[in-house]
Amino acid sequence: MKKIIVLLHLFIVVIATAQAQKEKGKLLWEENFDGTTLNEQVWRYELGDGCPNICGWGNNERQIYTKDNHKVANGLLTITVKKDGENYTSTRITTAKKKEFKYGYIEARAKIPTGHGIWPAFWMLGSNIKQVGWPMAGEIDILEYVGKEPDMVFTSLHTQDSHGETINTKKTRFEDIEEGFHTYAIDWTKDYIKFYVDDKLVYTFAPKGKTEAVWPYDQPFYFILNVAVGGNFGGPEVDDTIFPQEFIIDYIKVYEN
């Protein structure tokens, strides 16, 4: 009997996994962070403090981005945020001009850093940002977490219509979000963008009038992974006793929907 129960449980798991794959569609691309270095055919670094173009990265952030605050090992990307003397250091990487996607079910599995002043994110920007600027190009924030608001996940969109203000957004409580790994995803079609945390639907954006200012989401977007410190959203106060902190990413997957 025990053996039958175990086999039945395995069967249910297999069926559930198959159903989940079917709902997400065909796997188009995945990043599993294999090997010991970032694949620079996929990723590019953004370095420094944003100056002279957008000092503080547009949000009065306090970190300096380097090539030295991350590692790839055991199928994981780990971004480590440190307090180095008077400076905070971190890593920011993007797939701009290398891996860009229009629509799809997009999911990352990650373990977030914590503490007052920390601000990890998994997000996307429109591929035409250098031509039209921000926020006209559009922004999709699949995951944002700020340590000053424990147990909360922010899922947001920025458009020209919102004038850069965070009005198309949802803040959702997950009391165990700081513990272990969780999945963060969007289901993005020509009609809507739905946000999920651990497969739970938390926010839907489906405006009726899809002008370019309201809906800049009919074009390719690229990924950004980073951890900021302080800033307009993450701070301004920073608890220096929390460092170092780690943002650990297991995978990113893009499915056809």
Buried (B, 14 or more C-beta within 10 A) or exposed (E): EEEEEEEEEEEEEEEEEEEEEEEBBEEBBEBEBEEEEBEEEBBBBBEBBBEEEEEBBEBBBBBBBBEEBBBBEEEBBBBBBBBEEEEBBBBBBBBBEBBBBEBBBBBBBBBBBBBBBBBBBBBBBBBBBEEBEBBBBBBBBBBBBBBBEBEBBBBBBBBBBBEEEBEBBBBBEBEEBBEEBBBBBBBBBEEBBBBBBBEEEBBEBEBEEBEBBBBBBEEEBBBBBBBBBBBEBBBEEBEEEBBEBBBBBBBBBBBEB
